[in-house]
Amino acid sequence: MAPRHRRAKVRRLTLGAAAVAASAALASVLVAEVGVAQAAEPGAPAPTPVVPAATPSALTSPALTPPEPTPPALTPPAVAQLPVPAPAPTTAAAGEGIPAFGVFLKSDARGVARMPLFSHWLGGTELRVGHTYLPGHRWRDIEGAADFLDVWAHWRNKKADRMLVLNVPMQERNEEGVSDNEVRQLLRRGAAGEFDHHFRVLAERLVELKVPDTVIVLGWEMNGTTYTHRCGPDPEAWKKYWNRIVATMRSVPGQEFRFDFTPSRGHDAVPWTKCYPGDDTVDVIGMDSYDQPNGMSFDQQVKEPYGLQHHVDFAKAHGKPISYPEWGLFRNGDNPEYMRRMLAWMDEYRPLYNTLTDYCPHGVWQCGANPKSSHVYRSALFGRGDQAAPPLTPTPTPKPTPPGTTPPPDCTPLDLGSWVEEWLGGKLCLRFDWW
């Protein structure tokens, strides 16, 4: 089997040209709700935007078209050059038929800011799942800094039927290539309770932020070799450590957490069933399932040892719902057959939730390399919801703010890239009450 893909959702997310187009579209939508810190000298003319034309390399990313004489407006992504799917009936019944789903768009506040744009691309179909990852550099990251979590908590609490999914590392230095010997020692220290206090702090912060029902994807892809929280060096210690973390977080008053045990699909470095910590501390049995290795068909992904069918059968035997916290394209490129089959699989087995990883090479919106799969995904979910999203209308060009002006209250600067900032004449500042 080909080596597993090693992903760094927080530290190694590179979007390239597609990110520029997505950021520009984000700017056009948010411009009425943000403050602009002007970087030019007083009286200097605002720079003229140079809008790149939509090309095959930018399919599926929202693009700006410079109409005259009105300001830039959001246009459908280039994938709409394919036949545009007809919206499904916008009735409550239509919305109720969709399992809770979302997409991973970015770990920080930009992930939340992009969700309305993705929903608009789907014809108003609402994303009910917000998915993010705590950084795993140091313990203070794993404790969940309030300035990282608050924007996600705010989004979750806007509607009662939303779900927040939070991937939580079990060890610091989580992607730093720690040796098996050291991982073994760390697991045993964790099993003895040495790190309990870090997870108690995280649980208290989530309760304080009024997201006590967060789905915790703890120690994900433990059957691989990428992460310091991997299971392979000592499965027994890993299971004891998992159980201590869950017991610690459940001891915090007011919590309603659900803990999601999520391996990678297939055997990987160790069979994931050897890492299962027991029904008492697992609420959901998930699986991260990408279209890999090269040349493997979807039927093989279903039938392989510890594959999709084993996952479904194992969860059923243990009386647990399933989930797919990460899924998407990978080593087989733009593969519409995989996309159709995976969507049909989830439609049949009804996971508690699923979240597509939406950056290259996996994604369908921020990645322009997968136009055929993007069309399949968009066609399947277009216009399916209780009601369509309101149209996004052009907004006036913002007036420059003199240098040194303090950003508006409750406003956080966004990193939209140098091209967009040059066009705007400064940085954008997002008010977290805009959605």
Helices and strands as residue ranges (DSSP letters): H 16-30, G 31-33, E 34-38, G 56-58, E 63-65, E 73-75, G 78-81, H 92-96, E 101-104, H 109-121, E 129-133, H 139-142, H 146-156, E 163-168, H 180-191, H 196-208, E 215-218, H 235-250, E 258-261, G 272-275, G 279-281, E 284-286, E 289-290, H 298-303, H 308-317, E 322-328, H 336-349, E 354-357, H 371-381, E 411-414, H 418-424, E 426-431
